[in-house]
Amino acid sequence: MNNLLIVDHDKCVKCGICANVCPSCIIALDDNGPKCVRDRGCMACGHCVAVCPTGALSNSRCPLEEQIPVPAEKLNSEDAYNFMRSRRSIRNFKPQLVEEEKIRKLLDIARYAPTAANSQGMYYIVVSDEKLIRQIADATADWMELEMAAGSPRARYFNSVLKVYREQGVDIIARNAKQLIFALARRLNETGVSNCEQSWAYVELYAPTIGLGTTICGFIQTCAQTGYAPLRELLKVPTKQNIVGVLMVGYPKYQYYRLVERQHLKVEFR
């Protein structure tokens, strides 16, 4: 890692900010400027490069030439507040499928979500086959029955869901979604679920800007996170991967005209 940091000494003012922001504490400042003090630990977050006020520093794992300058104009707080309030969980979709190019654009923003120690490592499976989605929903219903038989504390809730799904014929599980996105992470990644949650947050906030609606497919996601074998088999999930999240996506069937309200803020300062 001796070649990790590349310093332009003509530009470096030896301010030490790069060392201060390094989350792994592997950068120090000496008379010649910043240097790497350990040969392991860089998480490739790019903080050191991005924070340098003179553009004097590059990092072989996150080069200066690959970092885009922060736009001068920023979203004001009121617009940002209203934008975030306007997000809705969408469960009613138009019949047309979302184009692959737009799905890629939607998932691309997930790459920039925070992940534990910058672990990243998310992999996605997009299911658009109507028959397969129905099989996935049926498998989830079967899992609910097994959970009920095993005395799950959610038995009453699952029972009411199954009555709607099987007796009334209403797809309360997959919501007749035309497309489902499954997020996978390596089994050894202990933070895969939390990484996915933050990735979904980015995706769900970005989706309306490109005309899409989303919501987390809670029943299928909960089933998938238990490692339920029939569901894994339907998706042909590799042995070394776990399903860590499931999202519905599509073009919203309806438009909402008012901002959402929530419970009052509860906070205590000490």
Helices and strands as residue ranges (DSSP letters): E 5-7, H 17-21, E 27-30, E 33-36, H 47-51, E 57-59, G 64-66, H 77-85, H 100-108, G 109-112, G 116-118, E 123-127, H 130-149, H 155-162, I 163-167, E 179-186, H 192-206, G 207-210, E 213-216, H 218-225, H 229-235, E 241-250
